[in-house]
Amino acid sequence: MSDATDKAEVRLVLNGNERTLHVDERAMLLDILRHDLNVVSARFGCGSGSCGACNVLVDGHVVTSCNTPVWSVAGKSVLTIEGLGTEEAPHPLQAAFIEEQALQCGYCTSGILISSAALLHRNPKPTEGEVRQALDRNLCRCGAHNRIVRAVMRAAGTTS
């Protein structure tokens, strides 16, 4: 049986920057992002990968970081909203979320932005139904869902 202090070397690209980590080989990606790398946009929600608050992109695919072992992203590219855009040059989704006031408490927003970015990457002009389907696994309890859909449609340059 492994000792709790067993460390593994994990190399990955985080938001465009190569990183080498020495971390507990059983740690979840979310814990490493938040506690070791100070990347706090991905949030702990349900802990079972059901709410989307912890979503990140791994090699362009949406992944729930709360139940993704860090060893499984070795050699891969991880993108969080810290790497999506900047305050000076926001990603079109970030700008659209502000314009549509698609934020309420903000807890779920980073996961929703990540899911939306993945959608627009694979389908730059989605229908409203496709946006709703892509966000189906993201839980927003504030009731901002219609504004969120409008924001994604705005970023895509389409209307609902």
N, C-alpha and C positions, 0 to 999 in steps of 0.2 A: 504494500500500500504506500502511496506517495505521502511524503511529509508536506505539511501545509506551507512550508517555506520553499518548495520546489519552484525554481524560476526557469523560465524559458526565454530565449531570445526571439523576439518577433520583429521583423522588419516589414514596414508598410509605408505607403504614401498617404499622408493625411493632409487633405486640402492643398495638394500640390507639393508638399514638403516631405522628403524622405525622413523617416523616423526609425530608430532602432530602440526597442524597449526590452527591458529585462523584467518580466512580470510573472506572476503566478500563472502557470499554464492552464489552470482551470477558471481563470477570471473571465467574466463576460465583457464584451467590447464596451458596453455602456459604462461600466465601472472604470475601465481604463481611460476612456475618453474624459470622463468627468473628474476623476480623482488623480490620475497620473499625468494627463495632458492638459488639464484645465480647459477643456472644450465642453462648455456647459449647455449648449443649445439642445442637445438630445436629452430628454428628461425621462425619469422613471415614472411610469404611469401604472400599468397593471402588473408588470413583471412576467407576463405570459405571452407577450407578442400580439396582444389582441387590440390595443388601443391606438397604436401608432405614434405615441408621444416620443418614442425613442428612435424613430426611423432615421436611417442614414443611407447613403448610397455606397454600395461596395461594387466596384467595377461597373457602375452604372445601373445596378439593380437595387431596388428598395429592400432593406434588411432591417429587422427589428433588433436593435443592438442590445436589448435587455436579455435576450436569450441566444445570442450569438457568441460562442467562445472566441476569445481573442486569437487563439492559435489558428482559427479558420480563416482569418483575414491576412495571414502572413503572405507577403509578396503581392498584395492587392492594393488597390486605390480606394481610400475611404473619403467620402465627401460629406461634410456637415454644412449647415447654413453659414458657418463662419467662412467657408470656402466658396459659397455660392455667389456672393457679391459683397460690396463694401458700402460703408455709409456714403462715401463720395461717388461710388459707381454701383448702385444697387442693381441686382439682377432684375429683369422685367417683372418677374413674379413678386419680388419684394416691393417694387414700386407700385404694382397693381394692388397688392394687399393694403398698402397705405392709402392709395386713392379710393379704394372701395370700402375703407374702414372695416376690413375683414379680420380685424383683431379684436378680441374682447379681453379676456384675462391673459391670453398669450401662451398658456401652458402647452397647448397642442400645436401651436403655430409652426414650430420648426419641423415637426414630423409631417405636417400637411404641406409645407413648402417643399420638402424633400420628395414626397409622393407626387406633387404637382410637377416638379422639375423632371422627374423620371417620365411622367406622362408626356410632357411637351417635348422631351428629347426623342421619344419614339413616335409621337404623333403631334406635330407642331400646330395642327388646326383641328382639335377635338370638338366633338359636339358636346352639348350640355350633358347628355346622357353618358358620354364617355368620361367626362370630368367627374360626374357623380359616381360612376362605377370605380374609377381610379382612386377616389377618396373614400370608398366604402369601408375600408379597414382603419380609417382615422376617426377617432371619437372626439367630438367637440361638444362639451356640455353647456356652452354659453349660448347656443342658439345662433351662432354666426354663420351657419353652414351655407345659406343662400348667398350671403355676401362673399364667402370664400369661393363659391362656384363662379360668381360674377367676376371676381378678381382673376381667377385662372383663365376665364374666357377673355378678359381684357388683355392679359399678358399674351395670349395666343393671337390677339387681334381679331377675335371672332365675337359674335354676340349670341346670346341665348335665345 
